Amino acid sequence: MLRKHLIRGAVGFSSLYVLYKSIPVSMAGAVVFVLFGILDKKEHKKARDADLTDRFLDFLICLEPVLNSSGAFPGLFAEAAADYRGIHGGDSMCKYLEDAVKGFRMNNATSDVLYEMACGIDIEDAHMFAASISACERNGGNLVEITRRTTGILSGKIHIKRNIEVMISGRRFEQKVITAMPIALVMVFSVTAGSYLAPLYSSFAGRLAMSAAGLMFLAQWYFCKRIAEIGI
């Protein structure tokens, strides 16, 4: 996370320095970029959800073969949770799994335990998993069989998400390159033809022109980012 904030600060400083050739303005821009990254709750939640989705898939992979053995669902769930902890150690998912196992040991209803776990993890796939198990328990279905089928469906869904992320990662890289190219060109001209760009930094009209260019760069970054995003 610190590395990401340092990169944001460096991008903000270099971009504004190219536009204004002013160290105070560039430093202020770097601070704004870093604060924006720190306060961007949507980005933090997106990163958290992506991490927990991957970990939830890993747990489903541990749970799926366990369901082939005989036994009650709480015991099978606890066995899968132990397997997951043995493979991944005490990561962020283990806390939710351990709380669920404790709930089962206290003889709480399966639907209640899984609902609390899903609320803690707070990702769509965990809520779907809990809802399907709750419906099965409420209607008196075969809990283990329904869990096996649900696990297979959710695993396939998460794998599709991963494949789509791989497919659009190239587009996101292109978006970053396209956004950086105008700044890079201005930087090259500043070094190779500084006198040609000097009026842009020494006159009021030039400052306005560079400010307009900065707004255009920002708009370009925003629209390219929206185009590269995809909801699954």
MITORLO-692837 format. One record per residue (C-alpha): residue in one letter; chain; x, y, z. Coordinates in Angstrom, 2 decimals, padded with zeros to 5 digits. Layout:
# residues N
{'A'; 'A'; {X; Y; Z}} ...
END
This chain:
# residues 232
{'M'; 'A'; {000.00; 000.00; 000.00}} {'L'; 'A'; {002.85; 002.42; 000.85}} {'R'; 'A'; {004.45; 001.70; -002.53}} {'K'; 'A'; {001.18; 002.56; -004.26}} {'H'; 'A'; {000.91; 005.88; -002.42}} {'L'; 'A'; {004.54; 006.73; -003.28}} {'I'; 'A'; {003.83; 006.05; -006.95}} {'R'; 'A'; {000.73; 008.27; -006.80}} {'G'; 'A'; {002.77; 011.07; -005.23}} {'A'; 'A'; {005.52; 010.75; -007.84}} {'V'; 'A'; {002.98; 010.83; -010.68}} {'G'; 'A'; {001.28; 013.90; -009.21}} {'F'; 'A'; {004.56; 015.74; -008.69}} {'S'; 'A'; {005.98; 014.97; -012.14}} {'S'; 'A'; {002.72; 015.73; -013.97}} {'L'; 'A'; {002.23; 019.15; -012.35}} {'Y'; 'A'; {005.91; 020.00; -012.69}} {'V'; 'A'; {005.69; 019.38; -016.44}} {'L'; 'A'; {002.62; 021.64; -016.62}} {'Y'; 'A'; {003.76; 024.49; -014.36}} {'K'; 'A'; {007.51; 024.15; -013.70}} {'S'; 'A'; {006.79; 025.05; -010.08}} {'I'; 'A'; {008.06; 022.94; -007.20}} {'P'; 'A'; {005.51; 024.26; -004.63}} {'V'; 'A'; {002.60; 023.56; -006.99}} {'S'; 'A'; {004.04; 020.14; -007.81}} {'M'; 'A'; {004.46; 019.25; -004.13}} {'A'; 'A'; {000.90; 020.35; -003.41}} {'G'; 'A'; {-000.30; 018.19; -006.32}} {'A'; 'A'; {001.64; 015.20; -004.99}} {'V'; 'A'; {-000.03; 015.62; -001.58}} {'V'; 'A'; {-003.46; 015.82; -003.25}} {'F'; 'A'; {-002.79; 012.67; -005.29}} {'V'; 'A'; {-001.71; 010.76; -002.17}} {'L'; 'A'; {-004.68; 011.98; -000.12}} {'F'; 'A'; {-007.04; 011.04; -002.93}} {'G'; 'A'; {-005.64; 007.52; -002.90}} {'I'; 'A'; {-005.93; 007.28; 000.89}} {'L'; 'A'; {-009.51; 008.60; 000.97}} {'D'; 'A'; {-010.75; 006.67; -002.07}} {'K'; 'A'; {-012.94; 004.16; -000.22}} {'K'; 'A'; {-014.30; 002.73; -003.46}} {'E'; 'A'; {-010.82; 001.72; -004.60}} {'H'; 'A'; {-010.00; 000.23; -001.19}} {'K'; 'A'; {-013.22; -001.80; -001.18}} {'K'; 'A'; {-012.57; -002.98; -004.72}} {'A'; 'A'; {-009.10; -004.23; -003.76}} {'R'; 'A'; {-010.45; -005.86; -000.58}} {'D'; 'A'; {-013.29; -007.57; -002.46}} {'A'; 'A'; {-010.91; -008.87; -005.13}} {'D'; 'A'; {-008.59; -010.30; -002.47}} {'L'; 'A'; {-011.39; -011.94; -000.48}} {'T'; 'A'; {-013.01; -013.31; -003.63}} {'D'; 'A'; {-009.79; -015.12; -004.49}} {'R'; 'A'; {-009.49; -016.43; -000.94}} {'F'; 'A'; {-013.15; -017.50; -000.89}} {'L'; 'A'; {-012.56; -019.45; -004.09}} {'D'; 'A'; {-009.59; -021.15; -002.45}} {'F'; 'A'; {-011.84; -022.14; 000.45}} {'L'; 'A'; {-014.48; -023.52; -001.94}} {'I'; 'A'; {-011.73; -025.58; -003.59}} {'C'; 'A'; {-010.92; -027.01; -000.14}} {'L'; 'A'; {-014.60; -027.60; 000.63}} {'E'; 'A'; {-015.58; -029.33; -002.61}} {'P'; 'A'; {-013.62; -032.61; -002.15}} {'V'; 'A'; {-014.52; -032.77; 001.55}} {'L'; 'A'; {-018.20; -032.87; 000.65}} {'N'; 'A'; {-017.66; -036.22; -001.07}} {'S'; 'A'; {-017.07; -037.87; 002.30}} {'S'; 'A'; {-019.86; -038.78; 004.71}} {'G'; 'A'; {-020.78; -036.65; 007.68}} {'A'; 'A'; {-022.85; -033.67; 008.77}} {'F'; 'A'; {-022.31; -030.33; 007.08}} {'P'; 'A'; {-020.86; -028.52; 010.15}} {'G'; 'A'; {-018.18; -031.20; 010.54}} {'L'; 'A'; {-017.33; -031.12; 006.83}} {'F'; 'A'; {-017.14; -027.32; 006.92}} {'A'; 'A'; {-014.77; -027.44; 009.91}} {'E'; 'A'; {-012.59; -029.98; 008.11}} {'A'; 'A'; {-012.41; -027.78; 005.01}} {'A'; 'A'; {-011.59; -024.73; 007.17}} {'A'; 'A'; {-008.74; -026.67; 008.80}} {'D'; 'A'; {-007.43; -027.69; 005.37}} {'Y'; 'A'; {-007.59; -024.08; 004.20}} {'R'; 'A'; {-005.70; -022.84; 007.26}} {'G'; 'A'; {-003.07; -025.52; 006.79}} {'I'; 'A'; {-002.47; -024.38; 003.20}} {'H'; 'A'; {-002.78; -020.61; 003.52}} {'G'; 'A'; {-001.91; -019.93; 007.14}} {'G'; 'A'; {-003.64; -017.22; 009.15}} {'D'; 'A'; {-004.74; -014.95; 006.30}} {'S'; 'A'; {-007.72; -012.57; 006.23}} {'M'; 'A'; {-010.21; -015.36; 005.40}} {'C'; 'A'; {-009.28; -017.55; 008.36}} {'K'; 'A'; {-010.94; -015.25; 010.90}} {'Y'; 'A'; {-014.33; -015.60; 009.19}} {'L'; 'A'; {-013.95; -019.37; 008.83}} {'E'; 'A'; {-012.96; -019.78; 012.48}} {'D'; 'A'; {-015.94; -017.70; 013.62}} {'A'; 'A'; {-018.21; -019.93; 011.50}} {'V'; 'A'; {-016.72; -023.09; 013.01}} {'K'; 'A'; {-017.27; -021.67; 016.51}} {'G'; 'A'; {-020.88; -020.95; 015.58}} {'F'; 'A'; {-021.38; -024.55; 014.48}} {'R'; 'A'; {-019.85; -025.82; 017.73}} {'M'; 'A'; {-022.36; -023.72; 019.64}} {'N'; 'A'; {-025.12; -025.59; 017.72}} {'N'; 'A'; {-026.30; -022.47; 015.92}} {'A'; 'A'; {-028.40; -022.95; 012.79}} {'T'; 'A'; {-026.39; -023.48; 009.62}} {'S'; 'A'; {-028.18; -020.65; 007.83}} {'D'; 'A'; {-027.44; -018.22; 010.69}} {'V'; 'A'; {-023.77; -019.16; 010.83}} {'L'; 'A'; {-023.28; -018.80; 007.07}} {'Y'; 'A'; {-025.25; -015.55; 006.98}} {'E'; 'A'; {-022.99; -014.03; 009.64}} {'M'; 'A'; {-019.92; -015.27; 007.77}} {'A'; 'A'; {-021.20; -013.75; 004.50}} {'C'; 'A'; {-021.91; -010.42; 006.20}} {'G'; 'A'; {-018.37; -010.39; 007.57}} {'I'; 'A'; {-016.74; -011.24; 004.24}} {'D'; 'A'; {-019.22; -008.95; 002.46}} {'I'; 'A'; {-018.74; -010.14; -001.11}} {'E'; 'A'; {-021.46; -011.18; -003.53}} {'D'; 'A'; {-020.31; -014.79; -003.86}} {'A'; 'A'; {-020.33; -015.37; -000.10}} {'H'; 'A'; {-023.88; -013.99; 000.14}} {'M'; 'A'; {-025.00; -016.26; -002.73}} {'F'; 'A'; {-023.42; -019.25; -000.99}} {'A'; 'A'; {-025.15; -018.46; 002.31}} {'A'; 'A'; {-028.51; -017.81; 000.60}} {'S'; 'A'; {-028.47; -021.12; -001.28}} {'I'; 'A'; {-027.62; -023.10; 001.87}} {'S'; 'A'; {-030.28; -021.21; 003.82}} {'A'; 'A'; {-032.94; -022.00; 001.18}} {'C'; 'A'; {-031.93; -025.67; 001.21}} {'E'; 'A'; {-032.12; -025.88; 004.99}} {'R'; 'A'; {-035.48; -024.10; 005.03}} {'N'; 'A'; {-036.99; -026.40; 002.39}} {'G'; 'A'; {-035.53; -029.60; 003.79}} {'G'; 'A'; {-033.24; -030.47; 000.88}} {'N'; 'A'; {-030.04; -032.48; 000.85}} {'L'; 'A'; {-027.69; -029.96; 002.40}} {'V'; 'A'; {-024.44; -031.64; 001.40}} {'E'; 'A'; {-025.55; -032.21; -002.21}} {'I'; 'A'; {-026.84; -028.66; -002.60}} {'T'; 'A'; {-023.62; -027.32; -001.10}} {'R'; 'A'; {-021.60; -029.39; -003.57}} {'R'; 'A'; {-023.56; -028.02; -006.52}} {'T'; 'A'; {-023.44; -024.45; -005.22}} {'T'; 'A'; {-019.71; -024.72; -004.66}} {'G'; 'A'; {-019.21; -025.91; -008.24}} {'I'; 'A'; {-021.32; -023.07; -009.66}} {'L'; 'A'; {-019.60; -020.37; -007.61}} {'S'; 'A'; {-016.15; -021.76; -008.40}} {'G'; 'A'; {-016.96; -021.59; -012.12}} {'K'; 'A'; {-018.28; -018.04; -011.74}} {'I'; 'A'; {-015.15; -016.85; -009.94}} {'H'; 'A'; {-012.93; -018.55; -012.54}} {'I'; 'A'; {-014.80; -016.64; -015.26}} {'K'; 'A'; {-014.18; -013.41; -013.35}} {'R'; 'A'; {-010.49; -014.18; -013.21}} {'N'; 'A'; {-010.34; -014.90; -016.94}} {'I'; 'A'; {-012.11; -011.63; -017.74}} {'E'; 'A'; {-009.67; -009.75; -015.50}} {'V'; 'A'; {-006.77; -011.28; -017.43}} {'M'; 'A'; {-008.39; -010.36; -020.73}} {'I'; 'A'; {-008.90; -006.70; -019.84}} {'S'; 'A'; {-005.58; -006.22; -018.03}} {'G'; 'A'; {-004.00; -005.45; -021.41}} {'R'; 'A'; {-006.61; -002.75; -022.04}} {'R'; 'A'; {-005.87; -001.21; -018.67}} {'F'; 'A'; {-002.17; -001.09; -019.47}} {'E'; 'A'; {-002.98; 000.60; -022.79}} {'Q'; 'A'; {-005.11; 003.14; -020.92}} {'K'; 'A'; {-002.16; 004.00; -018.65}} {'V'; 'A'; {000.17; 004.39; -021.64}} {'I'; 'A'; {-002.32; 006.62; -023.50}} {'T'; 'A'; {-002.75; 008.77; -020.39}} {'A'; 'A'; {001.01; 009.13; -019.88}} {'M'; 'A'; {001.92; 009.89; -023.52}} {'P'; 'A'; {000.89; 013.61; -023.56}} {'I'; 'A'; {002.81; 014.30; -020.35}} {'A'; 'A'; {005.81; 012.41; -021.72}} {'L'; 'A'; {005.74; 014.42; -024.96}} {'V'; 'A'; {005.63; 017.73; -023.10}} {'M'; 'A'; {008.53; 016.54; -020.95}} {'V'; 'A'; {010.58; 015.64; -024.05}} {'F'; 'A'; {009.89; 019.03; -025.64}} {'S'; 'A'; {010.84; 020.76; -022.39}} {'V'; 'A'; {014.24; 019.10; -022.51}} {'T'; 'A'; {014.93; 019.28; -026.24}} {'A'; 'A'; {013.20; 022.58; -027.10}} {'G'; 'A'; {012.88; 024.50; -023.85}} {'S'; 'A'; {012.85; 027.92; -025.52}} {'Y'; 'A'; {009.93; 026.85; -027.71}} {'L'; 'A'; {007.77; 026.10; -024.65}} {'A'; 'A'; {009.08; 028.96; -022.49}} {'P'; 'A'; {006.08; 031.28; -023.18}} {'L'; 'A'; {003.76; 028.63; -021.73}} {'Y'; 'A'; {005.50; 028.96; -018.37}} {'S'; 'A'; {006.21; 032.70; -018.28}} {'S'; 'A'; {002.93; 034.32; -019.35}} {'F'; 'A'; {-000.58; 034.36; -017.94}} {'A'; 'A'; {-002.03; 033.07; -021.20}} {'G'; 'A'; {000.51; 030.26; -021.20}} {'R'; 'A'; {-000.44; 029.26; -017.66}} {'L'; 'A'; {-004.10; 029.18; -018.69}} {'A'; 'A'; {-003.23; 027.01; -021.69}} {'M'; 'A'; {-001.29; 024.56; -019.55}} {'S'; 'A'; {-004.11; 024.49; -017.00}} {'A'; 'A'; {-006.57; 023.67; -019.79}} {'A'; 'A'; {-004.19; 020.95; -021.00}} {'G'; 'A'; {-004.06; 019.54; -017.48}} {'L'; 'A'; {-007.85; 019.39; -017.32}} {'M'; 'A'; {-007.90; 017.63; -020.69}} {'F'; 'A'; {-005.35; 015.08; -019.43}} {'L'; 'A'; {-007.51; 014.50; -016.37}} {'A'; 'A'; {-010.64; 014.05; -018.46}} {'Q'; 'A'; {-008.77; 011.65; -020.77}} {'W'; 'A'; {-007.63; 009.58; -017.79}} {'Y'; 'A'; {-011.17; 009.46; -016.37}} {'F'; 'A'; {-012.87; 008.36; -019.60}} {'C'; 'A'; {-010.16; 005.81; -020.43}} {'K'; 'A'; {-010.52; 004.40; -016.92}} {'R'; 'A'; {-014.29; 004.10; -017.30}} {'I'; 'A'; {-013.92; 002.39; -020.66}} {'A'; 'A'; {-011.43; -000.13; -019.24}} {'E'; 'A'; {-013.67; -000.97; -016.28}} {'I'; 'A'; {-016.13; -003.82; -016.61}} {'G'; 'A'; {-018.75; -004.98; -014.16}} {'I'; 'A'; {-019.22; -008.75; -013.69}} 
END
